[in-house]
Amino acid sequence: MKIEAGYDIAFNFAQEVPIVLMLSVHPSRQPDLLTEHRIELSPPVKSRNYLDAFGNICTRLVAPRGLLKVRNRFVIADSGMPDVSAPEVAQWEIDRLPNEALVYLLGSRYCDTQKLSDLAWSLFGNIQGGSQRVQSVCDYVHDRIEFGYHHARCDRTAAEGHEERIGVCRDFAHLAVTLCRCMNIPARYCTGYLGDIGVPRDPAPMDFSAWFEVFLGGRWYTFDARHNHPRIGRILVARGRDAADVAISTTFGPGHLANFSVVTEELYDGSDAARATSLIPEQSKPEPSAMLQFA
């Protein structure tokens, strides 16, 4: 399967502002790229990439005063298979976990484990088996939170999401990650592209998506509390402890989001991959601020 993906984002700045962008496909998916993957900046601005502590590709630049357009469009190969299910995978004891997994047991900025630990053990403590426990967490979160783009709030924690019972995909992921960590299951937050492939088309404008991964039986498995069933065509951009680690943009000064649109579409047989150079339609996404971060 081939997937065409990309974005067209614009910011307005009243002065020069340093920015860190996290908009590159994750290194684990770079070998699957079929076309050039390049962040285009208008006006042209010098930028440089680096890998952060979690292995994500970050882009540093200083935005000039005025409008800055950020654009990318690419084609990537995908297996076309849904997320790998883990119906009978065991949870490992903490002492058996690899060192790099331990950080994903700890509380973080949006995953306030200390506030939800008692709840987690009361709900999931009697469930046997790692994957069964994680699926029970997903079922609970899926039923607990009402999804809506108008519910987006960039500073909502997992505990607040649990109490408010509303949110967007990041809130589903934060609550599920937190409950898993409370149960001593390493869980990490993921963000990337997820188009309407193999499911009915969502009439709302496309957005980046959030899901999570858990460490069970010696490897990481994908789970998605918002959709709560395996999906096709995830394109990972970044992983971290929570959304603070993987914001698509972090600005070190005041700025205004002027445009935000995302495309993720399956390319069918006979489609010309050259259309990856076409323009993304201008359309505004409701409340995209939940994907951004201001230092």
C-alpha positions as CSV (number, residue, x, y, z in Angstrom):
1,M,0.0,0.0,0.0
2,K,1.1,3.6,-0.7
3,I,0.0,6.5,1.5
4,E,0.3,10.2,0.6
5,A,0.7,12.4,3.6
6,G,1.7,15.9,4.5
7,Y,0.7,19.2,6.0
8,D,0.4,22.9,5.3
9,I,1.0,25.0,8.5
10,A,1.5,28.7,8.9
11,F,2.5,30.9,11.9
12,N,2.4,34.7,12.4
13,F,5.1,36.3,14.5
14,A,5.5,39.9,15.6
15,Q,9.3,39.4,16.1
16,E,12.0,36.8,15.5
17,V,11.2,33.6,17.5
18,P,13.2,30.4,17.9
19,I,11.2,27.3,17.1
20,V,11.6,23.5,17.4
21,L,9.4,21.6,15.0
22,M,8.7,17.9,15.3
23,L,7.2,17.2,11.8
24,S,9.5,14.6,10.3
25,V,8.6,11.0,9.9
26,H,10.1,8.9,12.7
27,P,13.5,7.3,11.8
28,S,11.9,3.8,12.0
29,R,9.7,4.7,9.0
30,Q,12.3,6.6,7.0
31,P,13.2,3.4,4.9
32,D,9.6,3.2,3.8
33,L,9.6,6.7,2.1
34,L,9.0,6.5,-1.7
35,T,9.5,10.2,-2.4
36,E,11.5,13.0,-1.0
37,H,10.6,14.0,2.5
38,R,11.6,17.6,3.1
39,I,10.2,20.4,5.3
40,E,9.7,23.4,3.1
41,L,9.9,26.8,4.8
42,S,8.6,30.1,3.2
43,P,10.3,32.5,3.3
44,P,13.4,30.3,3.2
45,V,14.9,30.0,6.6
46,K,18.1,28.2,7.7
47,S,17.2,25.1,9.8
48,R,19.0,22.1,11.2
49,N,17.9,18.7,12.5
50,Y,18.8,16.7,15.6
51,L,17.7,13.6,17.4
52,D,16.1,14.2,20.8
53,A,16.4,11.9,23.9
54,F,13.6,9.7,22.6
55,G,15.0,9.2,19.1
56,N,12.7,11.6,17.4
57,I,13.8,14.0,14.6
58,C,13.5,17.6,15.6
59,T,14.1,20.7,13.4
60,R,15.5,23.9,14.8
61,L,15.1,27.4,13.2
62,V,14.6,31.0,14.0
63,A,11.3,32.2,12.5
64,P,11.4,35.7,11.0
65,R,8.9,38.4,11.8
66,G,5.7,38.0,9.8
67,L,4.1,34.9,8.2
68,L,6.1,31.6,8.2
69,K,4.7,28.8,6.1
70,V,5.8,25.2,6.8
71,R,4.9,22.5,4.3
72,N,5.6,18.9,3.4
73,R,4.1,16.3,1.1
74,F,5.4,12.8,0.6
75,V,4.5,9.2,-0.3
76,I,5.3,6.3,2.0
77,A,4.9,2.5,1.6
78,D,2.9,0.7,4.2
79,S,2.1,-3.0,4.8
80,G,-1.6,-2.4,4.6
81,M,-2.0,-4.6,7.7
82,P,-3.9,-3.5,10.8
83,D,-2.1,-3.0,14.2
84,V,-0.7,-6.2,15.5
85,S,-3.0,-7.7,18.2
86,A,-1.7,-9.0,21.4
87,P,-4.4,-11.2,22.8
88,E,-2.3,-13.5,25.1
89,V,0.8,-11.5,25.8
90,A,2.0,-11.4,29.4
91,Q,3.0,-8.4,31.6
92,W,6.6,-8.6,32.7
93,E,7.7,-8.1,36.3
94,I,9.5,-4.8,36.8
95,D,12.8,-6.4,37.5
96,R,12.7,-8.1,34.0
97,L,12.0,-4.9,32.1
98,P,14.8,-3.4,30.0
99,N,16.4,-0.2,31.4
100,E,15.0,2.0,28.6
101,A,11.4,1.0,29.5
102,L,11.6,2.1,33.1
103,V,11.1,5.8,32.2
104,Y,7.7,4.9,30.8
105,L,6.5,3.7,34.3
106,L,7.0,7.1,35.8
107,G,4.6,10.1,36.0
108,S,5.1,12.9,33.6
109,R,3.7,16.4,32.8
110,Y,0.3,15.2,31.5
111,C,0.3,11.7,33.0
112,D,-0.2,12.3,36.7
113,T,0.0,8.7,37.9
114,Q,-0.1,9.7,41.6
115,K,-3.7,10.9,41.2
116,L,-5.0,7.8,39.4
117,S,-3.1,4.9,41.0
118,D,-5.8,3.9,43.5
119,L,-8.5,4.1,40.8
120,A,-6.4,2.0,38.4
121,W,-5.8,-0.8,41.0
122,S,-9.5,-0.8,41.9
123,L,-10.5,-1.2,38.3
124,F,-7.8,-3.4,36.8
125,G,-6.1,-5.1,39.7
126,N,-8.0,-8.3,39.4
127,I,-7.5,-8.7,35.7
128,Q,-5.0,-11.4,34.8
129,G,-2.7,-11.1,31.8
130,G,-0.9,-8.1,30.4
131,S,-2.8,-7.6,27.1
132,Q,-6.1,-8.3,28.7
133,R,-5.4,-5.6,31.3
134,V,-4.3,-3.1,28.7
135,Q,-7.5,-3.8,26.6
136,S,-9.6,-3.3,29.7
137,V,-7.9,0.1,30.1
138,C,-8.7,1.0,26.5
139,D,-12.3,-0.1,26.9
140,Y,-12.7,2.0,30.1
141,V,-11.1,5.1,28.5
142,H,-13.0,4.7,25.3
143,D,-16.3,4.7,27.2
144,R,-15.2,7.3,29.8
145,I,-14.3,10.2,27.4
146,E,-16.5,11.9,24.8
147,F,-14.5,12.9,21.7
148,G,-14.9,16.3,20.1
149,Y,-12.4,18.7,18.5
150,H,-14.2,21.5,20.4
151,H,-13.1,19.8,23.6
152,A,-9.4,20.4,22.9
153,R,-7.4,22.0,25.6
154,C,-3.6,22.0,25.5
155,D,-3.0,21.8,29.3
156,R,-5.4,19.0,30.3
157,T,-3.8,16.2,32.4
158,A,-5.0,12.6,32.5
159,A,-6.6,13.1,35.8
160,E,-8.5,16.2,34.6
161,G,-9.6,14.3,31.5
162,H,-10.9,11.5,33.6
163,E,-13.0,14.0,35.7
164,E,-14.1,16.2,32.8
165,R,-14.9,13.2,30.6
166,I,-14.3,15.1,27.4
167,G,-11.3,15.5,25.1
168,V,-9.5,14.8,21.8
169,C,-7.2,11.9,20.9
170,R,-4.3,13.1,23.1
171,D,-6.6,13.0,26.1
172,F,-7.6,9.4,25.4
173,A,-3.9,8.5,25.0
174,H,-2.9,10.4,28.2
175,L,-5.5,8.7,30.3
176,A,-4.7,5.2,28.9
177,V,-1.0,5.7,29.3
178,T,-1.4,6.9,32.9
179,L,-3.6,4.0,33.9
180,C,-1.2,1.5,32.4
181,R,1.8,3.0,34.2
182,C,-0.2,2.8,37.4
183,M,-0.5,-0.9,36.8
184,N,3.3,-1.2,36.2
185,I,3.0,-1.6,32.5
186,P,5.4,0.6,30.5
187,A,3.4,2.9,28.2
188,R,4.6,5.6,25.9
189,Y,2.7,8.4,24.0
190,C,2.8,8.4,20.2
191,T,1.8,10.9,17.5
192,G,1.7,10.7,13.8
193,Y,-0.6,10.4,10.8
194,L,-3.7,8.2,10.8
195,G,-6.0,8.4,7.7
196,D,-9.4,7.0,7.2
197,I,-8.1,3.8,5.6
198,G,-10.3,0.7,6.0
199,V,-12.9,2.7,8.0
200,P,-15.7,5.1,7.0
201,R,-14.5,8.6,6.1
202,D,-14.6,11.2,8.8
203,P,-16.2,14.4,7.4
204,A,-14.1,16.5,9.8
205,P,-10.8,18.0,8.5
206,M,-7.8,15.7,8.9
207,D,-5.5,16.2,11.9
208,F,-2.5,14.5,13.4
209,S,-3.4,11.6,15.7
210,A,-2.3,10.3,19.1
211,W,-2.1,6.7,20.3
212,F,0.1,4.8,22.6
213,E,2.4,1.8,22.9
214,V,2.9,-0.7,25.8
215,F,5.7,-3.0,26.6
216,L,4.4,-6.6,26.9
217,G,6.2,-9.9,26.5
218,G,9.5,-8.4,25.4
219,R,8.3,-6.0,22.8
220,W,6.1,-2.9,22.2
221,Y,2.5,-3.1,21.0
222,T,0.2,-0.4,19.6
223,F,-3.1,0.4,21.3
224,D,-5.6,3.2,20.6
225,A,-8.1,4.1,23.3
226,R,-9.9,6.6,21.1
227,H,-10.8,4.2,18.2
228,N,-10.4,1.1,20.3
229,H,-9.8,-1.3,17.4
230,P,-6.8,-2.1,15.2
231,R,-6.3,0.5,12.4
232,I,-4.4,0.5,9.1
233,G,-1.8,3.0,7.9
234,R,-0.3,4.6,11.0
235,I,2.7,6.7,10.2
236,L,4.7,7.4,13.3
237,V,6.2,10.8,13.8
238,A,7.4,10.8,17.4
239,R,7.2,9.0,20.7
240,G,7.7,10.3,24.2
241,R,6.4,10.3,27.8
242,D,3.4,12.4,26.9
243,A,2.4,15.2,24.5
244,A,4.9,17.6,26.0
245,D,7.7,15.5,24.5
246,V,6.2,15.4,21.0
247,A,4.5,18.7,20.3
248,I,4.6,19.4,16.6
249,S,5.9,22.9,17.3
250,T,7.5,24.5,20.4
251,T,7.9,28.3,20.1
252,F,10.2,30.2,22.4
253,G,8.2,33.4,22.2
254,P,4.8,34.7,21.2
255,G,3.2,33.6,18.0
256,H,-0.2,32.9,16.3
257,L,-1.2,29.8,14.3
258,A,-2.5,31.2,11.0
259,N,-3.2,27.9,9.1
260,F,-3.3,24.2,9.8
261,S,-4.2,21.4,7.5
262,V,-3.1,17.8,7.3
263,V,-3.5,15.2,4.5
264,T,-3.3,11.4,4.8
265,E,-4.7,9.4,1.9
266,E,-4.3,6.0,0.4
267,L,-2.9,6.0,-3.1
268,Y,-4.8,3.5,-5.2
269,D,-3.4,1.6,-8.2
270,G,-2.9,3.9,-11.2
271,S,-2.4,7.0,-9.0
272,D,0.5,9.1,-9.9
273,A,2.9,9.5,-7.0
274,A,4.0,12.7,-8.6
275,R,0.8,14.3,-7.2
276,A,2.8,14.4,-4.0
277,T,4.0,17.8,-5.3
278,S,0.4,19.2,-5.4
279,L,-0.8,21.8,-3.0
280,I,-2.7,20.9,0.1
281,P,-6.2,22.5,0.2
282,E,-6.4,25.4,2.6
283,Q,-8.7,24.5,5.5
284,S,-8.7,25.3,9.1
285,K,-8.8,22.6,11.8
286,P,-10.9,23.3,14.8
287,E,-8.8,23.9,18.0
288,P,-5.4,22.7,16.7
289,S,-3.7,24.4,19.6
290,A,-3.7,21.1,21.5
291,M,-0.9,19.9,19.2
292,L,1.3,23.0,19.9
293,Q,3.4,24.1,22.8
294,F,4.7,27.5,23.9
295,A,7.8,27.5,26.1
